[in-house]
Amino acid sequence: MSDPMVRFENVTKSYGALTVLDQLNLDIERNEKVSIIGPSGSGKTTVLRMLMTLERINDGVIWVDGEPLTHMDRNGTMVKASERHLRRVRGKIGMVFQHFNLFPHMTALQNCIEAPVSVLGLSRAEAEARAAELLDMVGLGDKKGHFPIQMSGGQKQRVAIARALAMRPKVMLFDEVTSALDPELVGEVLNVIRQLGAEHDLTMLMVTHQMGFAKEFSDRVCFFYGGKIAEQGPPDKLFNDPDNDRTRQFLSAVLEAG
Amino acid sequence: MNEFALGFSVAALFKGVVVTLLVTTGASLVAVALGLAVGLVRVSTLAPLRWLAVAYIEFFRGTSMLVQLYWWFFVLPIFGLSLSPWTVAIVGVGMNVSGYGAELVRAAIQSVDRGQYEASTALNFPRLTMMRRIIVPQAIRGMLPPWGNLLIELLKGTSLIFFITITELTTASKLAADATGNYLLFFAIALFGYYVIARAMITPLVRWLERRFSRGFIREAVA
Protein backbone atom coordinates (compact mmCIF):
# COMPACT_ATOMS: atom_id res chain seq x y z
CA MET A 1 0.00 0.00 0.00
CA SER A 2 1.27 3.46 -0.89
CA ASP A 3 2.10 6.17 1.61
CA PRO A 4 -0.78 8.31 2.81
CA MET A 5 -1.03 11.71 1.14
CA VAL A 6 -0.69 13.47 4.48
CA ARG A 7 0.54 12.08 7.74
CA PHE A 8 0.65 13.83 11.10
CA GLU A 9 3.00 11.88 13.33
CA ASN A 10 2.90 12.78 17.03
CA VAL A 11 2.48 16.43 16.15
CA THR A 12 2.32 18.81 19.08
CA LYS A 13 1.66 22.52 18.86
CA SER A 14 1.62 24.86 21.81
CA TYR A 15 1.64 28.57 22.42
CA GLY A 16 3.59 29.00 25.62
CA ALA A 17 1.85 26.96 28.28
CA LEU A 18 -1.22 26.38 26.14
CA THR A 19 -1.12 23.12 24.22
CA VAL A 20 -3.32 23.46 21.15
CA LEU A 21 -2.62 20.06 19.65
CA ASP A 22 -1.39 17.20 21.73
CA GLN A 23 0.49 14.40 19.96
CA LEU A 24 -1.74 14.34 16.93
CA ASN A 25 -1.63 11.25 14.74
CA LEU A 26 -3.68 11.44 11.57
CA ASP A 27 -3.31 9.85 8.14
CA ILE A 28 -5.15 11.12 5.11
CA GLU A 29 -5.22 8.85 2.08
CA ARG A 30 -4.88 9.92 -1.52
CA ASN A 31 -8.08 11.51 -2.82
CA GLU A 32 -9.69 11.15 0.56
CA LYS A 33 -12.09 13.91 1.63
CA VAL A 34 -11.83 14.56 5.33
CA SER A 35 -13.83 17.04 7.37
CA ILE A 36 -12.68 18.35 10.70
CA ILE A 37 -15.34 19.48 13.11
CA GLY A 38 -15.27 20.49 16.73
CA PRO A 39 -15.84 23.33 19.15
CA SER A 40 -13.97 26.60 18.96
CA GLY A 41 -10.47 26.28 20.36
CA SER A 42 -10.26 22.55 19.76
CA GLY A 43 -7.26 22.97 17.45
CA LYS A 44 -8.98 22.17 14.17
CA THR A 45 -7.86 25.24 12.22
CA THR A 46 -4.35 24.80 13.62
CA VAL A 47 -4.19 21.41 11.87
CA LEU A 48 -4.63 23.10 8.49
CA ARG A 49 -2.32 25.99 9.33
CA MET A 50 0.48 23.65 10.36
CA LEU A 51 0.09 21.66 7.16
CA MET A 52 0.24 24.90 5.15
CA THR A 53 3.38 25.83 7.16
CA LEU A 54 1.72 28.96 8.50
CA GLU A 55 2.44 27.67 12.00
CA ARG A 56 5.58 25.92 13.15
CA ILE A 57 5.12 22.71 15.03
CA ASN A 58 6.78 22.11 18.37
CA ASP A 59 7.17 18.39 18.10
CA GLY A 60 6.53 15.50 15.73
CA VAL A 61 6.69 15.30 11.95
CA ILE A 62 4.24 16.11 9.18
CA TRP A 63 4.60 14.06 5.99
CA VAL A 64 3.23 14.97 2.61
CA ASP A 65 3.15 12.59 -0.32
CA GLY A 66 5.68 10.25 1.29
CA GLU A 67 8.27 12.85 2.30
CA PRO A 68 8.67 14.94 5.43
CA LEU A 69 7.38 18.50 5.19
CA THR A 70 8.51 19.92 8.50
CA HIS A 71 11.85 18.13 8.42
CA MET A 72 14.41 16.97 5.93
CA ASP A 73 17.07 14.36 5.78
CA ARG A 74 20.64 15.53 6.25
CA ASN A 75 23.23 12.73 6.23
CA GLY A 76 20.78 10.27 7.66
CA THR A 77 19.38 12.42 10.45
CA MET A 78 16.15 14.37 10.38
CA VAL A 79 16.69 18.09 10.80
CA LYS A 80 14.27 21.02 10.68
CA ALA A 81 13.28 21.83 7.11
CA SER A 82 15.08 24.66 5.37
CA GLU A 83 13.06 27.37 3.63
CA ARG A 84 14.02 25.76 0.30
CA HIS A 85 12.76 22.35 1.38
CA LEU A 86 9.56 23.89 2.75
CA ARG A 87 8.94 25.65 -0.54
CA ARG A 88 9.40 22.47 -2.55
CA VAL A 89 7.08 20.29 -0.48
CA ARG A 90 4.59 23.07 0.25
CA GLY A 91 3.97 23.35 -3.49
CA LYS A 92 1.82 20.23 -3.24
CA ILE A 93 -0.63 21.97 -0.93
CA GLY A 94 -3.19 24.67 -1.64
CA MET A 95 -5.35 26.52 0.84
CA VAL A 96 -8.56 28.50 0.84
CA PHE A 97 -9.11 30.86 3.76
CA GLN A 98 -12.12 31.93 5.77
CA HIS A 99 -11.56 35.57 4.81
CA PHE A 100 -10.60 34.85 1.17
CA ASN A 101 -7.35 36.82 1.34
CA LEU A 102 -7.56 37.75 -2.32
CA PHE A 103 -5.02 40.30 -3.49
CA PRO A 104 -7.13 43.48 -3.51
CA HIS A 105 -4.96 45.33 -6.01
CA MET A 106 -5.43 42.66 -8.66
CA THR A 107 -8.38 41.56 -10.75
CA ALA A 108 -9.84 38.07 -10.44
CA LEU A 109 -7.75 36.94 -13.40
CA GLN A 110 -4.55 38.54 -12.10
CA ASN A 111 -5.16 36.90 -8.72
CA CYS A 112 -5.13 33.53 -10.48
CA ILE A 113 -2.11 34.07 -12.74
CA GLU A 114 0.29 35.85 -10.40
CA ALA A 115 1.62 32.77 -8.60
CA PRO A 116 1.63 30.42 -11.61
CA VAL A 117 3.77 32.98 -13.47
CA SER A 118 6.11 34.11 -10.70
CA VAL A 119 6.31 30.86 -8.71
CA LEU A 120 5.82 28.05 -11.25
CA GLY A 121 7.39 29.96 -14.12
CA LEU A 122 4.49 29.51 -16.52
CA SER A 123 4.31 31.84 -19.48
CA ARG A 124 1.71 34.53 -19.19
CA ALA A 125 -0.36 32.99 -21.97
CA GLU A 126 -0.31 29.55 -20.37
CA ALA A 127 -1.19 30.96 -16.96
CA GLU A 128 -4.00 33.03 -18.42
CA ALA A 129 -5.46 30.04 -20.23
CA ARG A 130 -5.30 27.97 -17.05
CA ALA A 131 -6.82 30.76 -14.94
CA ALA A 132 -9.59 31.42 -17.46
CA GLU A 133 -10.51 27.75 -17.48
CA LEU A 134 -10.62 27.64 -13.68
CA LEU A 135 -12.64 30.84 -13.40
CA ASP A 136 -15.08 29.34 -15.90
CA MET A 137 -15.23 26.21 -13.80
CA VAL A 138 -16.15 28.17 -10.66
CA GLY A 139 -18.76 30.06 -12.67
CA LEU A 140 -16.96 33.39 -12.85
CA GLY A 141 -15.87 33.46 -16.47
CA ASP A 142 -17.54 36.84 -16.86
CA LYS A 143 -15.82 38.40 -13.82
CA LYS A 144 -12.21 38.04 -14.92
CA GLY A 145 -11.60 41.79 -15.01
CA HIS A 146 -13.32 42.50 -11.70
CA PHE A 147 -11.46 43.54 -8.59
CA PRO A 148 -12.30 41.71 -5.35
CA ILE A 149 -14.06 44.79 -3.99
CA GLN A 150 -16.53 44.55 -6.87
CA MET A 151 -17.53 40.99 -5.99
CA SER A 152 -19.78 39.34 -3.41
CA GLY A 153 -18.28 37.16 -0.69
CA GLY A 154 -19.32 34.00 -2.51
CA GLN A 155 -17.71 35.20 -5.73
CA LYS A 156 -14.53 36.16 -3.89
CA GLN A 157 -14.33 32.75 -2.29
CA ARG A 158 -14.77 31.06 -5.66
CA VAL A 159 -11.94 33.16 -7.08
CA ALA A 160 -9.83 32.10 -4.08
CA ILE A 161 -10.57 28.45 -4.90
CA ALA A 162 -9.60 28.99 -8.54
CA ARG A 163 -6.44 30.81 -7.45
CA ALA A 164 -5.37 27.89 -5.25
CA LEU A 165 -6.19 25.32 -7.96
CA ALA A 166 -4.12 27.23 -10.52
CA MET A 167 -1.05 25.99 -8.65
CA ARG A 168 -2.16 22.36 -9.32
CA PRO A 169 -1.91 21.20 -5.70
CA LYS A 170 -2.39 17.57 -4.71
CA VAL A 171 -3.96 18.53 -1.38
CA MET A 172 -6.50 21.28 -0.88
CA LEU A 173 -7.21 22.76 2.52
CA PHE A 174 -10.44 24.59 3.22
CA ASP A 175 -10.48 26.60 6.43
CA GLU A 176 -14.07 27.48 7.33
CA VAL A 177 -14.50 28.78 3.82
CA THR A 178 -18.18 29.58 4.19
CA SER A 179 -18.10 31.08 7.69
CA ALA A 180 -17.69 34.67 6.52
CA LEU A 181 -20.43 34.42 3.90
CA ASP A 182 -24.03 35.55 3.96
CA PRO A 183 -26.20 32.43 4.26
CA GLU A 184 -27.57 32.70 0.74
CA LEU A 185 -24.05 32.64 -0.72
CA VAL A 186 -22.90 29.48 1.07
CA GLY A 187 -24.46 27.16 -1.49
CA GLU A 188 -22.56 28.48 -4.50
CA VAL A 189 -19.22 27.91 -2.76
CA LEU A 190 -20.15 24.44 -1.52
CA ASN A 191 -21.28 23.51 -5.04
CA VAL A 192 -17.86 24.37 -6.37
CA ILE A 193 -16.19 22.24 -3.71
CA ARG A 194 -18.61 19.39 -4.44
CA GLN A 195 -17.77 19.60 -8.13
CA LEU A 196 -14.04 19.65 -7.37
CA GLY A 197 -14.33 16.54 -5.29
CA ALA A 198 -16.26 14.74 -8.00
CA GLU A 199 -14.15 15.73 -10.99
CA HIS A 200 -10.59 16.02 -9.74
CA ASP A 201 -8.02 13.80 -8.09
CA LEU A 202 -7.62 15.90 -5.01
CA THR A 203 -7.06 15.11 -1.40
CA MET A 204 -9.28 17.49 0.51
CA LEU A 205 -9.14 18.46 4.13
CA MET A 206 -11.69 20.91 5.44
CA VAL A 207 -12.54 22.56 8.69
CA THR A 208 -16.24 23.29 8.58
CA HIS A 209 -19.31 24.22 10.53
CA GLN A 210 -21.56 23.04 7.71
CA MET A 211 -22.58 19.71 9.23
CA GLY A 212 -24.90 18.85 6.37
CA PHE A 213 -22.14 19.34 3.85
CA ALA A 214 -19.59 17.44 5.92
CA LYS A 215 -21.99 14.54 6.17
CA GLU A 216 -22.75 14.42 2.48
CA PHE A 217 -19.29 15.19 1.10
CA SER A 218 -16.74 13.55 3.40
CA ASP A 219 -15.29 10.08 3.37
CA ARG A 220 -14.35 10.59 6.97
CA VAL A 221 -15.13 13.08 9.71
CA CYS A 222 -12.78 13.89 12.58
CA PHE A 223 -14.19 15.41 15.72
CA PHE A 224 -11.59 17.44 17.59
CA TYR A 225 -11.86 18.20 21.25
CA GLY A 226 -9.20 19.74 23.49
CA GLY A 227 -6.38 19.36 21.00
CA LYS A 228 -7.04 15.72 20.25
CA ILE A 229 -9.17 13.70 17.88
CA ALA A 230 -11.93 12.64 20.21
CA GLU A 231 -13.65 10.55 17.58
CA GLN A 232 -13.38 9.85 13.88
CA GLY A 233 -15.18 7.71 11.36
CA PRO A 234 -17.45 7.63 8.35
CA PRO A 235 -19.97 10.51 8.45
CA ASP A 236 -23.00 8.23 8.81
CA LYS A 237 -21.61 6.68 11.92
CA LEU A 238 -20.25 9.87 13.45
CA PHE A 239 -23.34 11.97 12.87
CA ASN A 240 -25.99 9.36 13.53
CA ASP A 241 -24.45 7.12 16.14
CA PRO A 242 -21.41 8.71 17.76
CA ASP A 243 -19.53 6.74 20.38
CA ASN A 244 -18.16 9.68 22.30
CA ASP A 245 -20.25 11.79 24.69
CA ARG A 246 -18.40 14.94 23.66
CA THR A 247 -19.31 14.30 20.04
CA ARG A 248 -22.93 13.82 20.98
CA GLN A 249 -23.00 17.01 23.04
CA PHE A 250 -21.30 19.01 20.29
CA LEU A 251 -23.62 17.73 17.58
CA SER A 252 -26.76 18.37 19.56
CA ALA A 253 -25.57 21.90 20.40
CA VAL A 254 -24.77 22.62 16.76
CA LEU A 255 -27.97 21.11 15.42
CA GLU A 256 -30.02 22.98 17.97
CA ALA A 257 -28.43 26.24 16.85
CA GLY A 258 -29.62 25.38 13.39
CA MET B 1 13.46 101.86 -2.82
CA ASN B 2 16.40 101.80 -5.16
CA GLU B 3 15.31 100.35 -8.53
CA PHE B 4 18.61 98.69 -9.15
CA ALA B 5 18.47 96.94 -5.80
CA LEU B 6 14.89 95.87 -6.45
CA GLY B 7 15.61 94.47 -9.92
CA PHE B 8 18.69 92.69 -8.66
CA SER B 9 16.80 91.28 -5.71
CA VAL B 10 13.94 89.97 -7.78
CA ALA B 11 16.36 88.24 -10.14
CA ALA B 12 18.21 86.69 -7.17
CA LEU B 13 14.92 85.68 -5.61
CA PHE B 14 13.85 83.95 -8.82
CA LYS B 15 17.12 82.09 -8.86
CA GLY B 16 16.55 81.15 -5.21
CA VAL B 17 13.19 79.65 -6.09
CA VAL B 18 14.77 77.59 -8.86
CA VAL B 19 17.49 76.37 -6.49
CA THR B 20 14.91 75.37 -3.87
CA LEU B 21 12.87 73.53 -6.50
CA LEU B 22 15.89 71.66 -7.83
CA VAL B 23 17.25 70.67 -4.43
CA THR B 24 13.79 69.67 -3.23
CA THR B 25 13.25 67.48 -6.29
CA GLY B 26 16.69 65.89 -6.09
CA ALA B 27 16.62 65.35 -2.34
CA SER B 28 13.07 63.96 -2.55
CA LEU B 29 14.19 61.34 -5.06
CA VAL B 30 17.10 60.39 -2.81
CA ALA B 31 14.83 60.31 0.25
CA VAL B 32 12.18 58.14 -1.40
CA ALA B 33 14.66 55.72 -2.97
CA LEU B 34 16.72 55.28 0.21
CA GLY B 35 13.65 55.36 2.45
CA LEU B 36 12.08 52.49 0.50
CA ALA B 37 15.32 50.53 0.40
CA VAL B 38 16.14 50.95 4.09
CA GLY B 39 12.49 50.41 5.10
CA LEU B 40 12.47 47.09 3.23
CA VAL B 41 15.77 46.03 4.78
CA ARG B 42 14.28 47.02 8.15
CA VAL B 43 11.66 44.24 7.78
CA SER B 44 14.11 41.67 6.42
CA THR B 45 14.10 38.18 7.93
CA LEU B 46 17.87 38.42 8.40
CA ALA B 47 18.66 40.02 11.74
CA PRO B 48 22.07 41.54 10.81
CA LEU B 49 20.44 43.36 7.88
CA ARG B 50 17.72 44.65 10.17
CA TRP B 51 20.35 45.97 12.60
CA LEU B 52 22.08 47.83 9.79
CA ALA B 53 18.79 49.46 8.86
CA VAL B 54 18.12 50.38 12.48
CA ALA B 55 21.58 51.96 12.78
CA TYR B 56 20.96 53.95 9.59
CA ILE B 57 17.59 55.18 10.82
CA GLU B 58 18.88 56.04 14.28
CA PHE B 59 21.77 58.03 12.85
CA PHE B 60 19.92 60.05 10.23
CA ARG B 61 16.77 60.57 12.23
CA GLY B 62 18.40 61.00 15.59
CA THR B 63 20.99 63.66 14.79
CA SER B 64 20.60 67.21 13.55
CA MET B 65 20.19 67.73 9.82
CA LEU B 66 22.31 70.87 9.90
CA VAL B 67 25.12 69.08 11.73
CA GLN B 68 24.87 66.24 9.20
CA LEU B 69 25.26 68.79 6.38
CA TYR B 70 28.26 70.28 8.16
CA TRP B 71 29.81 66.83 8.36
CA TRP B 72 29.33 66.14 4.68
CA PHE B 73 30.62 69.54 3.72
CA PHE B 74 33.29 70.50 6.26
CA VAL B 75 34.37 67.27 7.97
CA LEU B 76 34.57 64.78 5.10
CA PRO B 77 37.21 66.87 3.28
CA ILE B 78 39.47 66.30 6.30
CA PHE B 79 39.34 62.63 5.33
CA GLY B 80 40.03 63.48 1.71
CA LEU B 81 36.47 63.46 0.43
CA SER B 82 35.40 66.83 -0.92
CA LEU B 83 31.82 67.09 -2.11
CA SER B 84 30.28 69.98 -4.01
CA PRO B 85 27.65 72.04 -2.18
CA TRP B 86 25.03 70.72 -4.57
CA THR B 87 25.92 67.11 -3.93
CA VAL B 88 25.85 67.70 -0.19
CA ALA B 89 22.53 69.54 -0.45
CA ILE B 90 20.76 66.85 -2.45
CA VAL B 91 22.31 63.76 -0.86
CA GLY B 92 22.60 65.22 2.63
CA VAL B 93 19.04 66.47 2.88
CA GLY B 94 17.77 63.34 1.08
CA MET B 95 19.56 60.95 3.43
CA ASN B 96 18.37 62.81 6.51
CA VAL B 97 14.75 62.57 5.39
CA SER B 98 15.17 58.94 4.28
CA GLY B 99 15.71 58.03 7.95
CA TYR B 100 12.16 59.15 8.72
CA GLY B 101 10.96 57.70 5.41
CA ALA B 102 12.34 54.24 6.22
CA GLU B 103 10.25 54.13 9.38
CA LEU B 104 7.04 55.05 7.62
CA VAL B 105 7.79 52.47 4.93
CA ARG B 106 8.22 49.86 7.65
CA ALA B 107 4.96 50.91 9.32
CA ALA B 108 3.07 50.71 6.02
CA ILE B 109 4.49 47.28 5.18
CA GLN B 110 3.63 45.95 8.62
CA SER B 111 0.09 47.28 8.38
CA VAL B 112 -0.72 45.11 5.35
CA ASP B 113 -3.23 42.49 6.46
CA ARG B 114 -1.75 39.27 7.87
CA GLY B 115 -3.97 37.31 5.49
CA GLN B 116 -2.05 38.69 2.52
CA TYR B 117 1.17 37.20 3.87
CA GLU B 118 -0.57 33.91 4.59
CA ALA B 119 -2.12 33.69 1.13
CA SER B 120 1.32 34.44 -0.35
CA THR B 121 2.85 31.61 1.67
CA ALA B 122 0.05 29.27 0.65
CA LEU B 123 0.78 30.14 -2.99
CA ASN B 124 4.45 29.46 -2.30
CA PHE B 125 5.79 32.89 -3.23
CA PRO B 126 9.48 33.41 -2.43
CA ARG B 127 9.72 36.22 0.10
CA LEU B 128 11.17 38.83 -2.22
CA THR B 129 8.56 38.16 -4.91
CA MET B 130 5.85 38.38 -2.27
CA MET B 131 7.16 41.75 -1.11
CA ARG B 132 7.50 43.09 -4.65
CA ARG B 133 4.25 41.83 -6.14
CA ILE B 134 1.85 41.55 -3.20
CA ILE B 135 2.88 43.44 -0.08
CA VAL B 136 4.62 46.60 -1.29
CA PRO B 137 1.99 47.55 -3.90
CA GLN B 138 -0.59 47.47 -1.10
CA ALA B 139 1.68 49.20 1.40
CA ILE B 140 2.37 52.10 -0.96
CA ARG B 141 -1.20 53.23 -0.59
CA GLY B 142 -0.79 53.59 3.18
CA MET B 143 2.58 55.28 2.97
CA LEU B 144 1.60 58.04 0.55
CA PRO B 145 -0.01 60.52 2.98
CA PRO B 146 2.93 60.39 5.44
CA TRP B 147 5.36 60.67 2.51
CA GLY B 148 3.47 63.81 1.47
CA ASN B 149 4.02 65.26 4.94
CA LEU B 150 7.65 64.33 4.91
CA LEU B 151 8.36 65.83 1.50
CA ILE B 152 6.75 69.10 2.57
CA GLU B 153 9.04 69.04 5.60
CA LEU B 154 11.93 68.36 3.28
CA LEU B 155 11.02 71.33 1.11
CA LYS B 156 11.11 73.64 4.11
CA GLY B 157 14.24 71.97 5.43
CA THR B 158 16.15 72.90 2.29
CA SER B 159 16.62 76.42 3.73
CA LEU B 160 19.42 74.91 5.81
CA ILE B 161 21.61 74.53 2.73
CA PHE B 162 22.30 78.24 3.14
CA PHE B 163 24.88 77.11 5.68
CA ILE B 164 26.77 75.20 3.02
CA THR B 165 26.96 78.25 0.74
CA ILE B 166 23.89 77.77 -1.44
CA THR B 167 21.52 80.71 -1.92
CA GLU B 168 18.04 79.27 -1.96
CA LEU B 169 14.60 80.81 -1.44
CA THR B 170 14.90 81.79 2.22
CA THR B 171 18.41 83.17 1.82
CA ALA B 172 17.48 85.06 -1.33
CA SER B 173 14.49 86.58 0.46
CA LYS B 174 16.66 87.63 3.36
CA LEU B 175 19.23 89.18 1.02
CA ALA B 176 16.52 90.95 -0.95
CA ALA B 177 14.94 92.24 2.24
CA ASP B 178 18.31 93.46 3.51
CA ALA B 179 19.12 95.13 0.18
CA THR B 180 15.81 96.90 -0.23
CA GLY B 181 14.74 97.31 3.35
CA ASN B 182 11.35 95.84 2.44
CA TYR B 183 11.14 93.05 4.99
CA LEU B 184 7.38 92.80 4.84
CA LEU B 185 7.30 92.16 1.10
CA PHE B 186 10.18 89.72 0.82
CA PHE B 187 9.40 87.64 3.88
CA ALA B 188 5.80 87.50 2.72
CA ILE B 189 7.07 86.16 -0.58
CA ALA B 190 9.20 83.57 1.25
CA LEU B 191 6.31 82.61 3.49
CA PHE B 192 3.88 82.05 0.65
CA GLY B 193 6.59 80.75 -1.68
CA TYR B 194 7.00 77.54 0.29
CA TYR B 195 3.28 77.14 0.63
CA VAL B 196 2.74 77.56 -3.11
CA ILE B 197 5.50 75.10 -3.98
CA ALA B 198 4.08 72.50 -1.57
CA ARG B 199 0.53 73.07 -2.67
CA ALA B 200 1.26 73.20 -6.39
CA MET B 201 3.78 70.35 -6.62
CA ILE B 202 3.88 67.95 -3.70
CA THR B 203 0.22 67.77 -2.74
CA PRO B 204 -1.09 67.15 -6.29
CA LEU B 205 1.60 64.54 -6.94
CA VAL B 206 0.74 62.65 -3.76
CA ARG B 207 -3.01 62.89 -4.47
CA TRP B 208 -2.47 61.58 -7.97
CA LEU B 209 -0.42 58.65 -6.68
CA GLU B 210 -3.03 57.93 -4.02
CA ARG B 211 -5.71 57.65 -6.68
CA ARG B 212 -3.50 55.42 -8.79
CA PHE B 213 -2.71 53.04 -5.96
CA SER B 214 -6.29 52.92 -4.74
CA ARG B 215 -7.33 50.61 -7.54
CA GLY B 216 -9.19 47.76 -5.91
CA PHE B 217 -9.48 49.49 -2.53
CA ILE B 218 -12.13 52.07 -3.23
CA ARG B 219 -15.02 51.28 -5.52
CA GLU B 220 -14.85 54.55 -7.40
CA ALA B 221 -11.15 54.16 -8.05
CA VAL B 222 -11.51 50.75 -9.68
CA ALA B 223 -11.81 51.77 -13.31
Interface residues (C-beta under 8 A of the other chain):
Chain A: M52 T53 L54 R87 R90 G91 I93 G94 M95 F97 H99 F100 N101 L102 F103 P104 H105 M106 T107 E114 A115 S118 V119 F147 P148 I149 Q150 R163 A164 M167
Chain B: D113 G115 Q116 E118 A119 T121 A122 L123 N124 F125 P126 T129 R133 I134 P137 Q138 F213 R215 G216 F217 I218 R219 V222
